[in-house]
Amino acid sequence: MKIKVAVLGAKGRMGSESVKAISAADDLELVASLDLGDSLDLLTSSGAEVVLEFTHPDSVMKNLEFAISNGIHVVVGTTGIDSQRMDVIKSLLAKNPKVGAIIAPNFGLGAVLMMQFAAKAATYFESVEIIELHHPDKADAPSGTATRTAELISEARARAKKSAIADKTSSGLAGARGAKVGDVAIHSIRLRGLVAHQEVLLGDQGETLSIRHDSIGRSGFMPGVLLAIRSVKTRAGLTFGLENVMDI
């Protein structure tokens, strides 16, 4: 039986690409495509079992509250899900224990692997920094992918009892050394012509290592999106990060 899927943000870049991918999948049925101004009641009247959320940080929480409260599983690609918002989502899921939610900072399978490789490699190097590059229409900085990568790196380094990353900068312009997430500096670039790119730079005495992922088209995110949609019904509660679905 096909999984009934609704897309929120269906006219956006990621939403429209997702609509095409879902429509082409033999085991999925697109039952609703919503965008700005459309009633969320269409989610329930369409019989949607899974909602794919690709809207905006300003509207994502209202959409998730509606879907979860109505027993609809959610797959979330919208960025801006900080710790406070995560706590709200966990509370909503606790009240609706049969509902699953997959929140993915990045749906690119290569990007997920890049994040995992970087966390592993960071336990062997003294220094690590992140450069993330996106189109200038992106709402948040740093990106959710960069933030999650820095969190994974910081957690891995803490488990390995690594010393703090060396940095003797004593003066400089505000922001010149990037934004810190955990112990890791992140530098955000916004440039027309880019899609989504990230490079993790690692260094130690006598060598450096660069781990880079480039999304050159949004179709590259679709295998991860479809994997999450197919998985969320069997994963009650919160799943954060596509790596958990990929069984890395």
C-alpha positions in Angstrom: 0.0 0.0 0.0 1.3 3.4 -0.9 2.3 5.9 1.8 0.2 9.0 1.5 2.4 12.1 1.6 1.7 15.9 1.9 4.3 18.5 1.1 4.4 21.9 3.0 6.4 24.5 1.0 5.5 22.8 -2.2 6.4 25.8 -4.4 9.8 26.4 -2.9 13.1 25.1 -4.3 13.2 22.0 -2.1 9.5 21.5 -2.0 8.9 21.5 -5.7 11.8 19.1 -6.3 10.3 16.9 -3.6 6.9 17.0 -5.2 8.4 15.6 -8.4 10.3 12.9 -6.6 7.3 11.8 -4.6 5.1 11.7 -7.6 7.6 9.5 -9.5 8.0 7.0 -6.6 5.9 3.8 -7.1 5.4 3.3 -3.3 4.4 6.9 -2.5 1.2 8.9 -3.2 1.2 12.7 -3.2 -2.1 13.7 -1.6 -1.6 17.4 -0.9 0.8 20.2 -2.0 0.6 23.2 0.3 2.3 26.6 0.2 1.8 30.0 1.7 -1.8 30.8 2.3 -3.1 27.3 2.0 -5.1 25.8 5.0 -3.4 23.2 7.1 -6.8 21.5 7.3 -5.9 20.0 3.9 -3.4 17.8 5.7 -6.2 16.0 7.5 -8.8 16.1 4.8 -6.4 14.5 2.3 -5.6 11.6 4.6 -1.9 12.4 4.7 0.1 9.9 6.7 3.4 11.8 6.4 4.1 15.5 6.1 7.3 16.7 4.4 8.1 20.1 5.9 10.2 22.5 3.7 8.9 26.0 4.6 10.6 28.7 6.7 11.9 29.0 10.2 9.1 31.4 11.0 6.3 29.0 10.2 7.8 25.6 10.8 6.7 25.2 14.5 3.1 26.0 13.8 3.0 23.5 11.0 4.7 20.8 13.1 2.3 21.4 16.0 -0.7 20.9 13.7 0.6 17.7 12.1 1.8 16.0 15.2 -1.3 16.9 17.2 -3.3 15.3 14.4 -1.3 12.1 14.4 0.6 12.8 11.2 4.2 11.7 11.0 6.6 14.5 10.0 9.9 14.7 8.0 11.5 18.1 8.6 14.0 19.7 6.3 13.3 23.3 7.4 16.3 24.8 9.2 16.3 26.9 12.4 15.4 24.0 14.8 17.4 25.1 17.8 17.4 23.4 21.3 14.4 25.3 22.5 12.3 24.3 19.5 13.6 20.8 19.8 12.2 20.7 23.3 8.8 21.8 22.1 8.8 19.1 19.4 9.8 16.5 22.0 6.9 17.6 24.2 4.4 17.4 21.2 5.7 13.9 20.5 5.3 12.8 24.1 1.7 13.7 23.9 1.3 11.8 20.7 3.5 8.7 21.3 2.6 6.9 18.0 3.9 9.8 15.8 7.3 9.8 14.3 9.4 12.8 13.5 12.6 12.8 11.5 14.5 16.1 11.5 17.4 16.2 9.1 19.9 19.1 9.0 20.8 17.7 5.5 19.2 15.1 3.2 22.2 14.6 1.0 23.6 11.1 1.6 27.1 12.4 0.8 26.6 15.3 3.2 25.7 12.9 6.0 28.7 10.8 5.3 30.9 14.0 5.3 29.6 14.9 8.7 30.3 11.4 10.1 33.8 11.3 8.5 34.6 14.8 9.9 33.6 13.8 13.4 35.8 10.7 13.2 38.8 12.5 11.7 38.6 15.4 14.3 39.7 13.1 17.1 43.1 12.7 15.3 43.8 16.4 14.6 44.7 19.4 16.8 42.7 21.9 14.7 39.4 21.9 12.9 37.2 24.6 11.3 34.2 24.6 9.0 33.5 26.7 5.9 29.9 26.5 4.7 28.8 28.1 1.4 25.2 28.7 0.2 23.1 30.8 -2.0 22.2 34.3 -0.7 18.5 33.5 -0.3 19.2 31.2 2.6 17.6 32.5 5.8 19.9 31.2 8.5 23.6 31.3 9.2 25.4 29.2 10.0 23.6 26.4 8.1 21.9 23.6 10.0 24.4 21.2 8.4 27.4 23.2 9.7 25.9 23.5 13.1 25.3 19.8 13.3 28.8 19.0 12.0 30.3 21.2 14.7 28.2 19.5 17.4 29.2 16.1 16.2 32.9 17.1 16.1 32.7 18.7 19.6 31.1 15.6 21.0 33.6 13.3 19.4 36.5 15.4 20.6 35.1 15.5 24.2 34.8 11.7 24.2 38.4 11.4 23.0 39.5 13.9 25.7 41.1 16.1 23.1 42.4 19.5 24.2 40.7 22.7 23.2 41.4 23.8 19.7 44.4 26.1 19.6 43.7 29.8 18.7 45.9 32.6 20.1 44.0 35.4 18.2 44.0 38.3 20.6 42.5 41.1 18.4 40.5 41.4 15.3 37.3 42.6 13.7 34.1 41.2 15.1 33.2 38.0 13.3 36.5 37.6 11.6 37.1 34.3 13.3 33.6 33.0 12.5 30.9 31.8 14.9 31.6 29.2 17.5 29.5 26.1 17.9 31.0 24.0 20.7 34.8 24.3 20.2 34.5 24.7 16.4 34.6 27.9 14.3 32.2 28.1 11.4 32.5 30.6 8.6 29.4 31.3 6.5 29.6 32.4 2.8 26.6 33.6 0.9 27.1 33.9 -2.9 24.9 33.9 -5.9 25.5 30.8 -8.1 26.1 28.4 -5.1 23.6 25.8 -4.0 24.9 24.1 -0.8 28.5 23.3 0.0 30.6 22.6 3.0 34.3 22.0 3.7 35.8 20.8 7.0 39.4 21.7 7.4 41.6 19.7 9.8 45.2 20.3 10.7 48.1 19.1 12.8 51.8 19.3 12.7 53.0 18.7 9.2 49.7 17.8 7.5 46.1 19.0 6.8 43.0 17.2 5.7 40.0 18.6 3.8 36.6 16.9 3.7 34.2 18.6 1.3 30.7 18.0 0.1 29.1 19.8 -2.8 25.4 19.8 -3.7 25.3 21.0 -7.3 21.6 20.4 -7.7 18.6 19.9 -5.4 17.8 16.6 -7.0 20.8 15.2 -5.1 18.8 15.6 -1.8 15.9 13.5 -3.1 17.2 9.9 -2.2 17.6 11.1 1.4 14.2 12.7 1.4 12.5 9.6 0.1 14.4 7.4 2.6 13.2 9.5 5.5 9.6 9.5 4.2 9.7 5.7 3.9 11.2 5.3 7.4 9.3 7.7 9.6 6.2 5.6 10.1 8.2 2.9 11.7 10.2 5.3 14.0 7.9 6.7 16.7 9.3 9.7 18.6 12.2 11.9 17.5 15.0 10.9 15.1 17.5 13.7 14.6 19.9 13.2 11.8 19.6 11.1 8.7 22.6 9.0 9.7 20.3 7.2 12.1 18.1 6.1 9.3 21.1 5.2 7.1 22.3 2.8 9.8 25.9 4.2 9.6 
